Amino acid sequence: MQPTRLSVLSAQLKTYLAEMNMSATELQQKQLIGFVEMLDKWNKAYNLTAVRDPEQMLIRHVMDSLTVSPYLEGQRFIDVGTGPGLPGIPLAIMNPDKQFVLLDSLGKRIRFQKQVQFELKINNITSVESRVEAYIPEIKFDGVLSRAFASIQDMLSWCHHLPTEKGTFYALKGQLNQQELQEMPTGFSLVETIVLHVPMLDEQRHLLKIAKQ
């Protein structure tokens, strides 16, 4: 009997989580696979991501997002320019004790996120349709996440009003651009550069932790 795509994805997820030394409950694993399935289904009509293959979605979107999980400090996070909910939704699934605001300016992406929240019963995400410059939070955030959203300069200038005084910017990057790091705006400092490893992905991944001075 041929294994179903669902069983293949579930087995791959277990392998990748073990490789990353991460543990997930059965429910969390179901939610992560459910997210990939919904992304695949909605992508056909809404064009949410250029990645078309569910097995690649698992690697390039879910596991890529989860590499940041061990480095999150605090309780409240905002994922800026989140698209279909990356890295926010996978991180919310794996960190049910933390709260995530998912910010994007495109309505179709927000509709998708809300459907994911409803179908997969993820209780710690809030989706907001807004441009980042226009979004003024009532309570500031411990962490500001961005993945393939903008240059570091743009991220810091657009998002400077979002973190608490001691909050951290978490910028997920591919290859590091030294010029971009040298041109970081005044008032911010690079706290740490972390090399990330994504299973089955032979590409550079880095996490930059940046703080207000």
Backbone hydrogen bonds, N-H to C=O, Kabsch-Sander energy under -0.5 kcal/mol:
donor,donor_aa,acceptor,acceptor_aa,energy
8,V,4,T,-2.2
9,L,5,R,-2.8
10,S,6,L,-2.4
11,A,7,S,-2.2
12,Q,8,V,-2.5
13,L,9,L,-2.8
14,K,10,S,-2.1
15,T,11,A,-2.1
16,Y,12,Q,-2.9
17,L,13,L,-2.8
18,A,14,K,-2.1
19,E,15,T,-2.2
20,M,16,Y,-1.6
21,N,18,A,-1.4
22,M,17,L,-2.9
29,Q,25,T,-2.4
30,K,26,E,-2.5
31,Q,27,L,-2.6
32,L,28,Q,-2.5
33,I,29,Q,-2.3
34,G,30,K,-2.7
35,F,31,Q,-2.3
36,V,32,L,-1.7
37,E,33,I,-2.5
38,M,34,G,-2.4
39,L,35,F,-2.5
40,D,36,V,-2.4
41,K,37,E,-2.3
42,W,38,M,-3.0
43,N,39,L,-1.9
44,K,40,D,-0.8
44,K,41,K,-0.6
45,A,42,W,-1.0
46,Y,42,W,-3.2
47,N,43,N,-1.8
52,R,50,A,-0.5
56,Q,53,D,-0.6
57,M,53,D,-2.4
58,L,54,P,-2.2
59,I,55,E,-1.3
60,R,56,Q,-3.7
61,H,57,M,-2.1
62,V,57,M,-1.9
63,M,58,L,-2.9
64,D,59,I,-1.3
65,S,61,H,-1.5
66,L,62,V,-2.3
67,T,63,M,-1.3
68,V,65,S,-1.4
69,S,66,L,-1.3
71,Y,68,V,-2.2
72,L,69,S,-1.4
77,F,99,Q,-2.4
78,I,143,G,-2.1
79,D,101,V,-3.1
80,V,78,I,-0.7
80,V,145,L,-2.7
81,G,103,L,-1.1
82,T,79,D,-0.7
82,T,103,L,-2.1
85,G,82,T,-1.9
86,L,82,T,-2.8
89,I,85,G,-2.6
91,L,87,P,-2.1
92,A,88,G,-2.6
93,I,89,I,-2.4
94,M,90,P,-1.9
95,N,91,L,-1.3
98,K,95,N,-2.2
99,Q,75,Q,-3.2
100,F,124,N,-2.5
101,V,77,F,-2.6
102,L,100,F,-0.5
102,L,126,T,-3.0
103,L,79,D,-2.6
103,L,101,V,-0.6
104,D,102,L,-0.5
104,D,128,V,-2.2
107,G,105,S,-0.6
109,R,106,L,-0.5
110,I,106,L,-1.6
111,R,107,G,-2.6
112,F,108,K,-1.9
113,Q,109,R,-2.4
114,K,110,I,-2.4
115,Q,111,R,-1.9
116,V,112,F,-2.5
117,Q,113,Q,-2.7
118,F,114,K,-2.1
119,E,115,Q,-3.1
120,L,116,V,-2.7
121,K,117,Q,-0.6
122,I,117,Q,-1.5
123,N,121,K,-0.7
125,I,122,I,-0.5
126,T,100,F,-2.1
128,V,102,L,-3.0
130,S,104,D,-1.5
130,S,128,V,-0.9
134,A,131,R,-0.8
135,Y,131,R,-0.7
135,Y,132,V,-0.8
136,I,134,A,-0.7
141,F,162,L,-2.5
142,D,76,R,-1.8
143,G,76,R,-1.6
144,V,168,T,-2.5
145,L,78,I,-3.3
145,L,143,G,-0.5
146,S,170,Y,-2.1
147,R,80,V,-0.5
148,A,172,L,-1.3
155,M,151,S,-2.9
156,L,152,I,-2.7
157,S,153,Q,-2.4
158,W,154,D,-2.9
159,C,155,M,-2.1
160,H,156,L,-0.8
162,L,159,C,-2.2
164,T,141,F,-2.6
167,G,164,T,-1.7
168,T,142,D,-2.4
169,F,210,I,-3.2
170,Y,144,V,-3.4
170,Y,168,T,-0.5
171,A,169,F,-0.6
171,A,208,L,-2.6
172,L,146,S,-3.1
172,L,170,Y,-0.6
173,K,171,A,-0.6
173,K,206,H,-3.1
178,Q,176,L,-0.7
181,L,177,N,-1.8
182,Q,178,Q,-2.4
183,E,179,Q,-1.8
184,M,181,L,-1.2
188,F,185,P,-1.0
189,S,211,A,-2.7
191,V,189,S,-0.7
191,V,209,K,-2.9
192,E,209,K,-1.4
194,I,207,L,-2.9
196,L,194,I,-0.5
196,L,205,R,-2.5
198,V,196,L,-0.5
201,L,198,V,-1.9
202,D,200,M,-0.6
203,E,201,L,-1.1
206,H,173,K,-3.2
207,L,194,I,-2.7
208,L,171,A,-2.7
209,K,192,E,-2.8
209,K,207,L,-0.6
210,I,169,F,-2.5
210,I,208,L,-0.6
211,A,189,S,-2.6
212,K,167,G,-0.6
213,Q,187,G,-2.9
